[in-house]
Amino acid sequence: MALTEMLIMSSTITTFRDVVTSPVIAFILLALFFIGIVLQVFSTNINLFGVVAFTSIIIFYAGHLLTDGHNISGLFLFGLGALLIMLEFFILGTFLGVLGMFMILISILLVSGNILLYSIFLLFILIIAIILWVILVKKNNKRRLPFFSRLILSDSTDKESGYTSFDDRSELLGKIAKTITPLRPSGTIRLDDRRIDAVAEGSYIAGNVEVKIIFVEGTRIVVRPVEE
C-alpha cells in the first residue's frame, strides 16, 4: 500500500513537472507574472492581479525546481533581484531596479533549461509589459505608482497644504495688551492670560503700559503704546 502511494505521488510530481516546464505553460505563467506585476503596481491595494502574478511565478519555479540544472542558484538570483527592485522604491536612482530586473531575467533563463527559446519568450513578454506600462503611466496623471505610494510618505508640508512652521498669530492683530517687562525694544507682554514675546515699535516701552499689537508676522509681534 505504501509503495502504491509513493508511486502515485511520484507520478503526480512528474506530471506536474512536465506540465509546468512545457514551453506553452511556462510562457503563460511568465506572461501572467510580468503583466500581473505591472497591473498590480498601478493599483492602490493588493488585488487579483497581484495574487495571479505571485501564484504564477511560484508554480513556474516549483515545476522547474523538480528538474536538474542550475535551479537553486536561479532561485537565489530571483529572490535577490526581487529584493533589489523593492529597495528601488525607497532609494533614489534606478541602478538597483535595473540590476534587480536583470537578475530576475537571468534567473528565469537559468532554470528554463533552454536559454534561446526562453530569451524569445521573455523579449516578447517584456515588450507587451512595457507597452502596458506606458499606457497606464499616461492614464495615471500623478505619474507615480499607486501601490507603492501607500508605503512612502508623500504628504506635502508646505503652506498651500495647510502647514506652517510656526503658530498662526494673525488673530492678535489690533488687540490691546499690557507690557510685563520693559521692551528694549523686545520684552514680554500679557494678553488676557497669555504671556507673549513682543517688540516695541520704537526703541523702548516701559513696563506696565497698555500697548496695541500693530504688526504680526510669524512669531514677530510689534506693539506701540496706546494713546491716552
Backbone as a ProteinNet text record, in pm:
[ID]
protein_1_A
[PRIMARY]
MALTEMLIMSSTITTFRDVVTSPVIAFILLALFFIGIVLQVFSTNINLFGVVAFTSIIIFYAGHLLTDGHNISGLFLFGLGALLIMLEFFILGTFLGVLGMFMILISILLVSGNILLYSIFLLFILIIAIILWVILVKKNNKRRLPFFSRLILSDSTDKESGYTSFDDRSELLGKIAKTITPLRPSGTIRLDDRRIDAVAEGSYIAGNVEVKIIFVEGTRIVVRPVEE
[TERTIARY]
83.1	0	86	188	277.4	350.8	391.7	462.8	372.2	245.1	149	130.3	118.6	102.7	225	342.5	465.3	472.2	428.2	428.8	330.4	213.3	113.8	166.3	229.3	286.1	396.1	481.7	590.2	536.6	431.9	370.1	306.5	243.3	179.6	284.1	394.1	501.8	560.4	580	635.9	542.5	412.8	313.8	312.3	314	316.9	440.2	555.7	679.7	672.4	624	618.9	523.6	410.8	314.2	371.2	426.5	476.7	596.3	682.2	802.9	780.2	659	631.3	635.5	689.2	707.6	580.2	467.2	342.9	298.6	295	252.6	352.2	480.9	582.7	567.9	540.2	520.1	399.6	290.2	169.4	196.7	268.2	299.3	384.8	485.8	572.4	496.3	408.3	328.5	236.3	173.4	85.7	164.5	288.2	369.9	404.4	464.3	510.4	393.5	290.7	175.9	99.6	88.7	20.6	92.2	226.2	303.3	279.2	278.4	254.2	116.5	15.6	-120	-132.1	-57.6	-64.6	-7	108.6	172.4	94.3	1.1	-83.9	-219.2	-229.1	-347.8	-310.2	-406.2	-376.2	-368.1	-434.3	-434.2	-395.4	-355.5	-328.2	-458.8	-458.8	-581.8	-555	-646.8	-637	-511.3	-473.5	-354.5	-229.5	-216.3	-100.7	-101.1	-218.7	-229.5	-195.2	-246.3	-218.2	-70	-9.2	134	218	187.4	262.3	244.7	120.5	93.2	162.1	161.1	220.7	369.8	440.4	585.5	620.2	536.8	558.4	544.1	439.5	418.7	533.1	577.8	687.1	812.5	851.6	974.5	956.8	835.4	812.1	829.6	778.4	793	935.9	1005.6	1142.3	1242.5	1208.4	1297.7	1300	1202.2	1197.5	1283.5	1343.1	1430.3	1575.6	1665.6	1807.4	1853	1963.7	2019.1	2056.7	2067.1	2111	1990.7	1899	1773.5	1787.9	1872.4	1890.3	1955.3	2058.1	2122.8	2026.9	1944.1	1844.8	1741.7	1697.3	1600.7	1661.1	1787.9	1856.9	1864.6	1896.9	1903.6	1767.9	1661.6	1527.4	1495.5	1523.2	1495.9	1575.7	1703.2	1787.5	1741.3	1703.9	1655.1	1527.3	1435.3	1309.6	1335.5	1432.1	1466.5	1522.9	1608.1	1666.6	1559.6	1463.2	1355.1	1271.2	1246	1172	1248.4	1378.9	1461	1461.9	1443.6	1446	1340.7	1228.8	1120.4	1148.1	1254.2	1286.3	1421.4	1496.7	1629	1631.2	1684.7	1690.1	1780.6	1744.4	1824.1	1751.1	1808	1745	1835.8	1956.4	2053.2	2004.2	1950.8	1906	1791.9	1699.5	1586.6	1629.6	1719.5	1770.2	1847.2	1931.5	2009.2	1917.7	1814.8	1720.5	1645.5	1599.4	1528.8	1621	1745.9	1843.8	1863.9	1872.8	1889.8	1770.4	1650.8	1530.6	1528.5	1564.3	1566.5	1670.9	1788.8	1893.4	1847.7	1778.7	1726.8	1630.8	1540	1443.1	1513.1	1612.3	1686.2	1763.3	1816.8	1894	1806.3	1686.3	1601.3	1524.7	1520.8	1441.3	1500.6	1633.6	1698.8	1705.9	1647.3	1651.1	1664.4	1787	1812.4	1761.2	1781.5	1740.2	1588.4	1515	1368.9	1312.2	1362.2	1307.4	1351.5	1461.8	1501.1	1398.3	1351.3	1247.3	1117.4	1083.7	963.8	969.4	1081.2	1093.7	1092.6	1155.7	1157.3	1015.1	938.1	800.5	715.1	729.9	651.9	688.6	818.3	862.1	812.1	804.5	750.8	605.4	528.8	387.8	377.6	461.1	457	495.1	593.9	637	528	463.6	353.2	240.5	208	104	144.3	272.2	323.9	307.6	344.5	335	190	97.9	-44.3	-93.9	-56.2	-101.7	-38.8	87.1	152	79.9	39.5	-31.5	-168.4	-230.8	-361.1	-349	-232.2	-210	-154.4	-239.9	-199.9	-91.9	-86.1	9.5	149.8	164.3	295.5	367.7	293.3	354.8	280.4	344	285.2	192	60.2	-34.7	-3.8	35.3	57.3	170.9	283.7	398	387	299.2	279.7	215.1	150.2	92.2	199.8	317.8	425.6	520.9	512.3	607.9	532.5	581	519.8	541.5	432.2	443.2	365.2	310.1	233.9	324.4	272.9	347.8	320.9	422.4	405.8	429.2	386.6	403.3	279.7	286.5	179.2	50.3	62.8	-53.5	-131.7	-63.4	-128.9	-182.5	-170.5	-224.7	-126	2.3	103.5	182	219.2	307.2	413.6	526.5	636.7	626.2	519.2	501.4	351.7	317.9	177.8	128	9.3	-50.2	-111.1	-53.4	-99.4	-163.1	-211	-267.9	-391.1	-458	-578.3	-546.3	-414.4	-375.2	-370.6	-370.1	-357.4	-470	-430.5	-527.8	-567.2	-520.5	-555.5	-479.9	-538.9	-477.1	-419.1	-291.3	-224.1	-153.9	-77.8	-2.7	137	235.8	373.3	399.7	464	505	644.5	729.5	866.1	885.6	981.3	1013.5	1055.2	1018.6	1057.9	1175.6	1297.7	1420	1492.2	1440.9	1298.5	1214.1	1276.7	1197.8	1171.4	1065.2	1028.4	904.8	828.9	712.3	589.2	479.8	351	252.7	141.4	37.6	-91	-149.5	-278.7	-373.5	-468.7	-555.2	-465.4	-461.4	-376.9	-252.2	-223.6	-111.8	7.5	124.6	249.1	306	334	375.3	500.2	597.9	716.8	678.8	723.1	687.6	804.8	793	896.3	830.8	895.7	842.7	857.2	759.9	769.2	889	914.4	1031.2	1143.8	1222.9	1336.9	1305.5	1195.4	1171.2	1025	969	838.2	853.1	806.5	821.6	730.9	754.5	670.5	536.6	435.5	302.1	234.6	254.9	196	105.2	-13.8	-103	-47.4	-47.6	5.3	-93.4	-82.7	-167.6	-78.8	-123.2	-47.8	-77.6	26.8	6.4	61.8	141	200.1	229	188.9	214.3	269.9	387.4	447.4	518.4	454.4	511.9	511.8	629.7	641.6	675.7	694.3	732	605.4	595.1	479.8	530.4	480.6	522.6	408.3	443.8	341.2	380.3	279.1	303.6	214.1	255.8	172.6	36.7	-63.5	-198.9	-203.2	-251.5	-257.5	-365.1	-335.4	-429.3	-548.9
-121.3	0	125.5	125.1	240.9	258.9	146.5	154.4	211.9	171.3	223	373.5	420.1	563.7	641.8	584	651	659.1	553.4	554.2	657.5	665.8	763.9	906.3	929.9	1062.3	1097.5	998.1	1020.8	1052.4	980.7	1004.2	1142.6	1183.2	1315.9	1426.3	1410.8	1510.5	1520.4	1403.9	1402.1	1470.2	1442.6	1505.3	1656.8	1698.6	1842.5	1908.4	1843	1897.7	1907	1802.7	1801.6	1907.4	1928.2	2028.2	2168.7	2196.8	2332	2367.4	2272.3	2300.3	2292.8	2259.7	2261.7	2406.3	2432.4	2570.8	2655.1	2596.1	2674.2	2718.4	2624	2657.9	2753	2729.3	2817.7	2959.7	2971.8	3104	3173.7	3100	3158.2	3203.8	3121.3	3156.9	3282.9	3291.5	3409.9	3534.3	3518.7	3632.2	3680.8	3587.5	3625.4	3695.9	3652.2	3713.5	3858.4	3881.4	4016.7	4112.8	4068.6	4156.3	4180.4	4076.6	4092.9	4191.2	4188.3	4282.4	4425.8	4447.2	4582.4	4632.5	4547.9	4588	4609.2	4531.5	4545.4	4676.7	4716.3	4838.8	4963.9	4951.7	5064.8	5055.7	4966.2	4956.2	4998.9	5051	5101.5	4990.4	4878	4767.3	4637.9	4539.7	4407.7	4350	4309.2	4258.9	4129.5	4092.5	3967	3962.4	4076.1	4078.8	4039	4093.2	4060.2	3914.8	3863.9	3723.7	3630.3	3661	3578.3	3582	3701.2	3713.9	3632.2	3644.5	3571.7	3420.5	3377.2	3233.9	3178	3255.1	3208.6	3184.2	3278.1	3261	3149.8	3129.8	3018.9	2884.8	2872.3	2748.7	2727.3	2835.5	2824.7	2769.8	2828.2	2783.6	2647.2	2619.9	2490.6	2377.7	2397.2	2295.4	2279.3	2389.6	2384.1	2338.6	2356	2307.2	2155	2091.1	1944.6	1884.9	1970.7	1923.5	1947.9	1886.5	1907.3	2038.9	2089.5	2212.6	2310.9	2438.7	2544.9	2608.6	2527.8	2581.9	2650.7	2598.8	2661.7	2798.7	2807.7	2937.7	3032.6	2977.9	3061.1	3115.5	3030.9	3075	3182	3166	3266.3	3399.6	3394.8	3517.4	3586.4	3507.4	3566.3	3639.7	3574.9	3637	3764.6	3761.4	3879.9	3990.7	3954.3	4054.1	4119.8	4039.3	4094.1	4190	4155.7	4242.1	4375.4	4373.7	4496.7	4585.7	4523.6	4602.3	4668.8	4597.4	4656.6	4774.3	4758.9	4867.2	4988.9	4966.9	5076.2	5181.7	5139.7	5233.3	5320.4	5290	5366.9	5437.6	5409.1	5467.4	5538.5	5661.6	5738.3	5671	5685.4	5626.9	5509.8	5456.7	5345.2	5223.6	5232.5	5124.2	4995.2	5004.2	4884.6	4816	4895.4	4838.4	4766.7	4830.3	4768.5	4641.3	4646.5	4529	4416.8	4451.6	4350.8	4283.6	4362.3	4305.2	4215.8	4258.2	4177	4042.3	4044.1	3919.2	3825.9	3882.5	3800.6	3735.8	3811.2	3757.1	3646.5	3668.5	3565.5	3442.1	3463	3352.3	3265.8	3331.1	3256.8	3177	3238	3167.9	3049.2	3063.6	2954.2	2832.5	2856.7	2743.6	2686.8	2761.7	2717.1	2595.7	2591.1	2481.1	2502.8	2611.1	2641.4	2793.1	2838.5	2983.1	3053.5	2995.1	3060.3	3077.1	2968.9	2975	3070.7	3064.4	3148.9	3294	3317.3	3455.4	3517.8	3438.9	3487.6	3511.6	3417.2	3433.6	3562.9	3583	3699.8	3829.5	3830.1	3950.3	3987.7	3890	3914.1	3962.3	3896.2	3933.4	4073	4105.4	4237.3	4348	4322.7	4423.5	4452.9	4346.9	4365.3	4440.2	4401	4465	4612.3	4644.8	4784.9	4868	4813.6	4885.3	4911	4809	4823.9	4927.4	4926.6	5023.5	5166.1	5189.2	5323.2	5369.8	5279.9	5315.4	5355.6	5278.3	5307.3	5434.6	5461.2	5585.4	5706.1	5697.5	5809.2	5831.1	5724.3	5737.2	5783.2	5760.7	5799.4	5940.4	6037.1	6178.1	6214.7	6145.3	6180.9	6131.8	6049.9	5998.9	5926.2	5854.3	5776.8	5644.2	5548	5415.3	5412.6	5394.8	5399.6	5300.6	5176.1	5073.4	5112.3	5159.8	5192.4	5329.8	5415.2	5545.6	5529.5	5413.2	5386.5	5352.2	5310	5271	5385.4	5492.5	5602	5729.8	5801.8	5928.2	6031.7	6082	6178.8	6305.5	6319.2	6439.4	6561.8	6669.5	6794.6	6872	6937.4	7017.6	7165.5	7205.8	7345.9	7425.6	7555	7644.8	7616.9	7580.3	7553	7432.9	7340.5	7220.2	7241.2	7364.1	7394	7381.1	7365.6	7351.4	7481.4	7514.6	7627.7	7584.8	7652	7616	7687.7	7763.2	7835.4	7851.7	7895.9	7919.8	8042.8	8033	8146.4	8239.4	8359.4	8454.2	8577	8561.5	8677.2	8732.3	8647.7	8694	8794.8	8809.2	8902.3	9047.1	9064.1	9199.3	9289.2	9405.3	9503	9483.3	9376	9350.2	9446.2	9470.2	9554.4	9463	9485	9405.9	9500.5	9443.6	9525.6	9467.3	9556.5	9509.5	9456.8	9340	9283.6	9331.9	9333.9	9383.7	9501.5	9586.2	9691.3	9629.4	9693.5	9647.4	9731.8	9667.6	9743.6	9696.9	9680.1	9700.6	9574.6	9459.4	9337	9310.8	9237.8	9203.9	9116.4	9123.1	9035.5	9118.1	9080.4	9145.1	9038.2	9085.8	8993.6	9028.4	8925.5	8940.7	8839.6	8891.5	8804.4	8722.4	8591.3	8508	8458.5	8515	8467.6	8561.1	8502.6	8578.8	8565	8678.7	8677.8	8764	8714.2	8793.7	8896.3	9018.9	9125.8	9220.8	9306.7	9404.9	9542.7	9641.7	9777.9	9838.4	9922.6	9991.3	10084.8	10146.1	10232.8	10157.5	10229.6	10166.2	10124.1	10178.7	10149.7	10174.2	10079.5	10097.7	10047.3	10127.4	10091.5	9974.1	9919	9810.7	9859.8	9770.4	9801.1	9911.6	9904.3	10003.7	9929.9	9988.5	9928.3	9953.1	9848	9857.9	9792.5	9832.3	9776.6	9698.3	9580.3	9498.3	9550	9602.2	9667.3	9588.1	9484	9408.4	9266	9167.6	9026.6	8958.7	8899.5	8824.6	8702.6	8587.4	8467.1	8480.6	8468.3	8481.7	8624.4	8713.5	8852.1	8935.8	8994.2	9077.4	9215.6	9317.1	9455.2	9530.4	9608	9680.1	9827.1	9908.8	10050.7	10089	10189.3	10232.1	10281.1	10251.5	10301.2	10449.5	10529.1	10673.7	10702.3	10795.9	10835.8	10908.2
0	0	0	84.4	91.2	-39.6	-101.5	-229.3	-336.8	-332.5	-430.9	-416.1	-291.8	-266.5	-312.4	-288.5	-332	-483.9	-551.2	-697.5	-752.3	-685.7	-729	-708.4	-592	-562.8	-661.4	-690	-785.1	-923.7	-961.9	-1092.5	-1099.1	-987.2	-981.6	-993	-921.2	-925.3	-1064.6	-1126.2	-1262	-1360.6	-1345.6	-1435	-1415.5	-1287.7	-1257	-1318.7	-1302.8	-1357	-1508.6	-1572.7	-1719.3	-1773.4	-1702.3	-1747.8	-1730.9	-1613.4	-1585.1	-1672.9	-1699.1	-1777.4	-1927.7	-1968.4	-2112.7	-2160.4	-2279.7	-2326.9	-2324.1	-2362.9	-2370.4	-2230.5	-2135.1	-1998.4	-1932.9	-1954.3	-1897.3	-1951.1	-2080.1	-2140.2	-2076.9	-2059.1	-1999.2	-1855.5	-1779.5	-1640.4	-1632.7	-1718.9	-1719.1	-1763.4	-1862.4	-1908.4	-1796.9	-1726.1	-1614.6	-1504.8	-1483.3	-1378.3	-1412.4	-1528.5	-1562.4	-1584.6	-1654.8	-1679.3	-1549.2	-1465.5	-1337.1	-1246.9	-1246.9	-1165.7	-1211.2	-1343.6	-1396.2	-1354	-1367	-1328.9	-1178.8	-1100	-954.3	-906.4	-959.9	-910	-947.2	-1042.5	-1075.5	-1004.7	-905.5	-821.6	-680.2	-606.8	-472.3	-368.7	-393.4	-298.3	-368	-288.1	-343.8	-396.5	-523.2	-584.2	-660.1	-747.3	-820.7	-906.9	-964.1	-1049.9	-971.7	-851.6	-769.3	-727	-691.1	-649.8	-765.2	-883.5	-1001.6	-1035.1	-1029.1	-1059.5	-961.6	-833.4	-730.9	-746.9	-769.3	-785.1	-908.5	-1016.8	-1142	-1128.3	-1065.3	-1053.7	-955	-853.1	-759.5	-833.1	-915.3	-991.4	-1090.3	-1155.3	-1252.9	-1187.1	-1074.6	-1009.1	-942.1	-890.9	-827.8	-928.5	-1050.1	-1152.8	-1199.3	-1214.3	-1265.9	-1160.2	-1032	-926.8	-920.5	-982.6	-984.2	-1095	-1176.7	-1283.4	-1244.6	-1318.5	-1292.2	-1352.6	-1305.3	-1361.2	-1252.7	-1292.8	-1201.7	-1133.1	-1081.5	-1030.4	-895.2	-808.1	-677	-692.3	-772.8	-797.3	-868	-956.6	-1025.2	-929	-835.6	-734.9	-644.4	-609.7	-527.3	-601.3	-729.9	-809.7	-816	-829	-834.4	-703.8	-590.9	-461.8	-441.5	-479.5	-465.5	-558.5	-680.8	-775.9	-729.4	-674.4	-623.9	-507	-421.1	-308	-356.6	-457.8	-511.2	-573.6	-640.7	-700.3	-592.1	-482.3	-371.6	-311.4	-297.2	-241.5	-332.6	-461.4	-558.9	-527.5	-469	-441.5	-319.4	-244.7	-124.9	-136.5	-243.2	-262	-396.4	-396.9	-520.8	-622.5	-749	-855.6	-918.8	-1027.8	-1097.4	-1105.3	-1051.3	-1065.5	-1001.4	-878.9	-808.4	-881.6	-934.2	-1006.6	-1132.6	-1207.9	-1331.5	-1300	-1197.3	-1157.8	-1110.5	-1033.9	-985.2	-1098.5	-1196.5	-1310.8	-1392.9	-1408.4	-1482.1	-1413.2	-1279.3	-1204.4	-1220.6	-1220.5	-1238	-1376.4	-1477.6	-1613.6	-1626.7	-1570.4	-1573.2	-1497.5	-1385.3	-1305.3	-1386.4	-1457.9	-1539.4	-1648.5	-1710	-1815.4	-1758.5	-1637.7	-1576.3	-1547.7	-1495.8	-1459.2	-1577.7	-1687.1	-1801.6	-1871.9	-1878.6	-1949.6	-2098.6	-2149.4	-2293.9	-2308	-2302.2	-2299.1	-2423.5	-2540.2	-2664.4	-2670.7	-2645.7	-2653	-2550.3	-2427	-2321.1	-2336.2	-2403.8	-2435	-2528	-2623.9	-2715.5	-2638.8	-2550.7	-2468.1	-2388.3	-2318.9	-2231.6	-2311.8	-2427.8	-2511.3	-2550.9	-2592.6	-2634	-2516.2	-2402.1	-2283.9	-2234.9	-2235	-2188.1	-2278.6	-2407	-2499.5	-2464.8	-2440.4	-2402	-2269.2	-2171	-2039.2	-2047.5	-2130	-2144.6	-2209.9	-2312.7	-2378.2	-2278.5	-2199.8	-2097.3	-1993.6	-1953.3	-1856.2	-1907.9	-2034.2	-2093.2	-2095.3	-2132.6	-2136.8	-1998	-1896.4	-1760.3	-1704.9	-1741.1	-1697	-1754.9	-1880.3	-1943.6	-1880	-1833.5	-1769.4	-1625.1	-1565.6	-1426.3	-1422.4	-1395.4	-1403.1	-1302.9	-1188.3	-1084.1	-1114.5	-1218.9	-1259.7	-1145.7	-1064.7	-958.2	-944.9	-882.1	-869.8	-750	-771.2	-659.8	-549.1	-585.3	-483.4	-389.2	-444.5	-361.3	-297.3	-349.9	-285.6	-148.8	-125	6.9	108.2	61.5	151.7	181.8	104.2	115.9	153.5	252.5	293	185.2	129.3	20.4	48.3	170	203.1	203.3	147.6	145.9	273.2	326.4	448	418	297.4	261.5	304	283.1	325.5	249.8	119.4	37.4	88	155.7	208.1	348.7	400.6	532	645.6	613.9	718.4	731.7	855.8	881.2	979.9	976.3	1064.9	1199.1	1221.4	1346.7	1372.5	1494	1526.8	1451.8	1397.2	1327.6	1432.6	1444	1545	1482.1	1360.3	1290.8	1362.5	1444.1	1513.6	1624	1659	1764.4	1716.1	1583.7	1527.8	1577.6	1632.9	1682	1827.3	1892.1	2031	2124.7	2241.5	2344.2	2452.2	2483.5	2585.6	2682.2	2777.4	2872.6	2885.8	2888.9	2899.8	3040.1	3044.7	3173.7	3208.4	3107.4	3124.4	3030.8	3058.2	2961.6	2828.3	2719.7	2586.6	2540.5	2522.3	2493.6	2366.6	2255.1	2221.7	2239.3	2274.1	2290.1	2437.2	2464.3	2601.2	2599.9	2708.7	2721.8	2752.3	2688.3	2713.8	2761	2824	2867.6	2794	2730.7	2664.1	2726.7	2806	2885.9	2978.6	2964	3049.8	2975.9	2861.7	2779.7	2790.8	2807.4	2802.1	2661.6	2597.2	2457.1	2441.7	2369.5	2336.7	2231	2249.7	2157	2139.5	2038	2006.2	2000.1	2060.5	2058.8	1920.3	1881.5	1753	1751.9	1863.1	1874.4	1942.1	2018.7	2084.1	2227.4	2286	2427.7	2463.7	2541.8	2605.1	2747.9	2842.7	2984.4	3019.9	3138.3	3185.5	3237.1	3243.7	3293.9	3213.5	3079.6	2989.4	2891.2	2869.2	2770	2630.2	2551.1	2414.3	2317.8	2192.4	2087.4	1990.6	1956.1	1859.9	1719.7	1654.8	1526.1	1408.1	1438.7	1328.5	1375.8	1294.1	1324.8	1200	1214.9	1104.4	1162.7	1149.2	1208.9	1359.8	1419.2	1565	1605.8	1510.7	1541.2	1561	1679.5	1713.9	1753.5	1684	1709.3	1776.9	1881.4	1955.2	1968.4	1994	2025.2	2142.1	2221.6	2336.2	2291.6	2373.2	2344.1	2377.8	2283.8	2308.5	2410.8	2500.9	2606.2	2543.7
[MASK]
++++++++++++++++++++++++++++++++++++++++++++++++++++++++++++++++++++++++++++++++++++++++++++++++++++++++++++++++++++++++++++++++++++++++++++++++++++++++++++++++++++++++++++++++++++++++++++++++++++++++++++++++++++++++++++++++++++

